[in-house]
Amino acid sequence: DMSGINLSIAGDHWLQVINTLPSLEELYLSNCKLNHIRGHKLEINPSLLNLTHLTLLDLRHNDFEGRPIPSFIGSIKSLTLLELSNAGFGGVIPHELGNLSMLQS
């Protein structure tokens, strides 16, 4: 659980480490200041697709400044829980999220 850790000062190194854990099932990134990485706007990285056992992705309470929800999240077929509340996403919900047939309410 990395919730509350300021990842904006870690660059993209934290993501490289996460990708060495392909069996990771739950990724809590709530309130991690993911909106900026060393002065650059962060884009949620499609390398998360390497996490083939991921069942929970928590991006709550980050400020993505109205950017759209990344459509590739719809390709993480193992997700059963996707937390996006108060994440600051904007625009239309990508139709690819409809591919997440394992999501539970």
ChimeraX commands (.cxc) that place a marker at each C-alpha (Angstrom):
marker #1 position 0.00,0.00,0.00 radius 0.5
marker #1 position 1.70,3.17,-1.21 radius 0.5
marker #1 position -1.25,5.44,-0.43 radius 0.5
marker #1 position -0.18,8.89,0.73 radius 0.5
marker #1 position 3.42,8.55,-0.43 radius 0.5
marker #1 position 4.53,11.55,-2.51 radius 0.5
marker #1 position 5.61,9.77,-5.68 radius 0.5
marker #1 position 6.07,13.06,-7.54 radius 0.5
marker #1 position 9.65,13.25,-6.23 radius 0.5
marker #1 position 10.49,9.68,-7.25 radius 0.5
marker #1 position 10.35,10.25,-11.01 radius 0.5
marker #1 position 9.24,7.15,-12.85 radius 0.5
marker #1 position 11.50,4.87,-10.80 radius 0.5
marker #1 position 8.59,3.64,-8.68 radius 0.5
marker #1 position 6.82,2.44,-11.83 radius 0.5
marker #1 position 9.93,0.55,-12.94 radius 0.5
marker #1 position 10.00,-1.22,-9.57 radius 0.5
marker #1 position 6.28,-2.02,-9.70 radius 0.5
marker #1 position 6.78,-3.62,-13.12 radius 0.5
marker #1 position 9.24,-6.10,-11.62 radius 0.5
marker #1 position 6.31,-7.52,-9.63 radius 0.5
marker #1 position 4.13,-9.19,-12.28 radius 0.5
marker #1 position 2.27,-11.19,-9.63 radius 0.5
marker #1 position 1.15,-8.01,-7.83 radius 0.5
marker #1 position -2.59,-8.21,-7.17 radius 0.5
marker #1 position -3.41,-4.90,-5.48 radius 0.5
marker #1 position -1.94,-1.48,-6.24 radius 0.5
marker #1 position -2.97,1.34,-3.90 radius 0.5
marker #1 position -1.85,4.73,-5.22 radius 0.5
marker #1 position -4.41,6.91,-3.45 radius 0.5
marker #1 position -3.24,10.45,-2.64 radius 0.5
marker #1 position 0.25,9.93,-4.09 radius 0.5
marker #1 position 0.51,13.27,-5.92 radius 0.5
marker #1 position 0.62,11.52,-9.27 radius 0.5
marker #1 position -0.24,14.70,-11.18 radius 0.5
marker #1 position 3.39,15.85,-11.54 radius 0.5
marker #1 position 6.69,14.02,-11.64 radius 0.5
marker #1 position 9.60,16.43,-11.23 radius 0.5
marker #1 position 7.77,19.23,-12.98 radius 0.5
marker #1 position 6.37,17.12,-15.81 radius 0.5
marker #1 position 2.77,16.05,-16.09 radius 0.5
marker #1 position 2.44,12.35,-15.46 radius 0.5
marker #1 position 0.58,10.11,-17.82 radius 0.5
marker #1 position -0.58,6.83,-16.34 radius 0.5
marker #1 position 1.75,4.41,-18.05 radius 0.5
marker #1 position 0.56,1.46,-20.17 radius 0.5
marker #1 position 3.39,-0.58,-18.65 radius 0.5
marker #1 position 0.85,-1.36,-15.93 radius 0.5
marker #1 position -0.43,-3.91,-18.44 radius 0.5
marker #1 position 2.54,-6.06,-17.38 radius 0.5
marker #1 position 0.75,-6.60,-14.06 radius 0.5
marker #1 position -1.31,-9.51,-15.34 radius 0.5
marker #1 position -2.62,-10.51,-11.88 radius 0.5
marker #1 position -3.74,-7.02,-10.86 radius 0.5
marker #1 position -7.23,-7.18,-9.33 radius 0.5
marker #1 position -7.33,-3.77,-7.61 radius 0.5
marker #1 position -6.12,-0.40,-8.90 radius 0.5
marker #1 position -6.68,2.58,-6.60 radius 0.5
marker #1 position -5.97,6.03,-8.08 radius 0.5
marker #1 position -8.28,8.01,-5.76 radius 0.5
marker #1 position -7.41,11.49,-4.50 radius 0.5
marker #1 position -4.83,12.39,-7.13 radius 0.5
marker #1 position -5.22,15.43,-9.36 radius 0.5
marker #1 position -5.01,14.42,-13.00 radius 0.5
marker #1 position -6.14,17.94,-13.95 radius 0.5
marker #1 position -9.08,16.93,-16.11 radius 0.5
marker #1 position -7.10,14.57,-18.31 radius 0.5
marker #1 position -9.12,11.60,-19.63 radius 0.5
marker #1 position -9.11,8.22,-17.96 radius 0.5
marker #1 position -6.46,6.21,-19.84 radius 0.5
marker #1 position -8.23,3.81,-22.19 radius 0.5
marker #1 position -5.58,1.10,-21.73 radius 0.5
marker #1 position -6.97,0.49,-18.21 radius 0.5
marker #1 position -9.75,-1.37,-20.03 radius 0.5
marker #1 position -7.13,-3.95,-21.04 radius 0.5
marker #1 position -6.31,-4.93,-17.45 radius 0.5
marker #1 position -8.80,-7.78,-17.66 radius 0.5
marker #1 position -8.07,-9.14,-14.17 radius 0.5
marker #1 position -9.36,-5.98,-12.41 radius 0.5
marker #1 position -12.22,-6.57,-10.00 radius 0.5
marker #1 position -11.99,-3.13,-8.34 radius 0.5
marker #1 position -11.10,0.19,-9.95 radius 0.5
marker #1 position -11.08,3.22,-7.67 radius 0.5
marker #1 position -11.10,6.58,-9.49 radius 0.5
marker #1 position -13.09,8.85,-7.16 radius 0.5
marker #1 position -11.69,12.33,-6.65 radius 0.5
marker #1 position -8.84,11.57,-9.04 radius 0.5
marker #1 position -9.51,14.62,-11.18 radius 0.5
marker #1 position -10.10,12.77,-14.44 radius 0.5
marker #1 position -12.28,14.51,-17.01 radius 0.5
marker #1 position -13.95,13.91,-20.31 radius 0.5
marker #1 position -15.82,10.90,-21.54 radius 0.5
marker #1 position -15.43,7.52,-19.86 radius 0.5
marker #1 position -13.51,5.40,-22.39 radius 0.5
marker #1 position -15.60,2.61,-23.93 radius 0.5
marker #1 position -12.65,0.24,-23.32 radius 0.5
marker #1 position -13.58,0.20,-19.63 radius 0.5
marker #1 position -16.56,-1.86,-20.75 radius 0.5
marker #1 position -14.07,-4.72,-21.29 radius 0.5
marker #1 position -13.58,-5.01,-17.52 radius 0.5
marker #1 position -16.09,-7.82,-17.12 radius 0.5
marker #1 position -14.68,-8.87,-13.72 radius 0.5
marker #1 position -15.42,-5.49,-12.02 radius 0.5
marker #1 position -17.57,-5.75,-8.93 radius 0.5
marker #1 position -19.71,-3.03,-7.43 radius 0.5
marker link #1:1,2 radius 0.2
marker link #1:2,3 radius 0.2
marker link #1:3,4 radius 0.2
marker link #1:4,5 radius 0.2
marker link #1:5,6 radius 0.2
marker link #1:6,7 radius 0.2
marker link #1:7,8 radius 0.2
marker link #1:8,9 radius 0.2
marker link #1:9,10 radius 0.2
marker link #1:10,11 radius 0.2
marker link #1:11,12 radius 0.2
marker link #1:12,13 radius 0.2
marker link #1:13,14 radius 0.2
marker link #1:14,15 radius 0.2
marker link #1:15,16 radius 0.2
marker link #1:16,17 radius 0.2
marker link #1:17,18 radius 0.2
marker link #1:18,19 radius 0.2
marker link #1:19,20 radius 0.2
marker link #1:20,21 radius 0.2
marker link #1:21,22 radius 0.2
marker link #1:22,23 radius 0.2
marker link #1:23,24 radius 0.2
marker link #1:24,25 radius 0.2
marker link #1:25,26 radius 0.2
marker link #1:26,27 radius 0.2
marker link #1:27,28 radius 0.2
marker link #1:28,29 radius 0.2
marker link #1:29,30 radius 0.2
marker link #1:30,31 radius 0.2
marker link #1:31,32 radius 0.2
marker link #1:32,33 radius 0.2
marker link #1:33,34 radius 0.2
marker link #1:34,35 radius 0.2
marker link #1:35,36 radius 0.2
marker link #1:36,37 radius 0.2
marker link #1:37,38 radius 0.2
marker link #1:38,39 radius 0.2
marker link #1:39,40 radius 0.2
marker link #1:40,41 radius 0.2
marker link #1:41,42 radius 0.2
marker link #1:42,43 radius 0.2
marker link #1:43,44 radius 0.2
marker link #1:44,45 radius 0.2
marker link #1:45,46 radius 0.2
marker link #1:46,47 radius 0.2
marker link #1:47,48 radius 0.2
marker link #1:48,49 radius 0.2
marker link #1:49,50 radius 0.2
marker link #1:50,51 radius 0.2
marker link #1:51,52 radius 0.2
marker link #1:52,53 radius 0.2
marker link #1:53,54 radius 0.2
marker link #1:54,55 radius 0.2
marker link #1:55,56 radius 0.2
marker link #1:56,57 radius 0.2
marker link #1:57,58 radius 0.2
marker link #1:58,59 radius 0.2
marker link #1:59,60 radius 0.2
marker link #1:60,61 radius 0.2
marker link #1:61,62 radius 0.2
marker link #1:62,63 radius 0.2
marker link #1:63,64 radius 0.2
marker link #1:64,65 radius 0.2
marker link #1:65,66 radius 0.2
marker link #1:66,67 radius 0.2
marker link #1:67,68 radius 0.2
marker link #1:68,69 radius 0.2
marker link #1:69,70 radius 0.2
marker link #1:70,71 radius 0.2
marker link #1:71,72 radius 0.2
marker link #1:72,73 radius 0.2
marker link #1:73,74 radius 0.2
marker link #1:74,75 radius 0.2
marker link #1:75,76 radius 0.2
marker link #1:76,77 radius 0.2
marker link #1:77,78 radius 0.2
marker link #1:78,79 radius 0.2
marker link #1:79,80 radius 0.2
marker link #1:80,81 radius 0.2
marker link #1:81,82 radius 0.2
marker link #1:82,83 radius 0.2
marker link #1:83,84 radius 0.2
marker link #1:84,85 radius 0.2
marker link #1:85,86 radius 0.2
marker link #1:86,87 radius 0.2
marker link #1:87,88 radius 0.2
marker link #1:88,89 radius 0.2
marker link #1:89,90 radius 0.2
marker link #1:90,91 radius 0.2
marker link #1:91,92 radius 0.2
marker link #1:92,93 radius 0.2
marker link #1:93,94 radius 0.2
marker link #1:94,95 radius 0.2
marker link #1:95,96 radius 0.2
marker link #1:96,97 radius 0.2
marker link #1:97,98 radius 0.2
marker link #1:98,99 radius 0.2
marker link #1:99,100 radius 0.2
marker link #1:100,101 radius 0.2
marker link #1:101,102 radius 0.2
marker link #1:102,103 radius 0.2
marker link #1:103,104 radius 0.2
marker link #1:104,105 radius 0.2
view
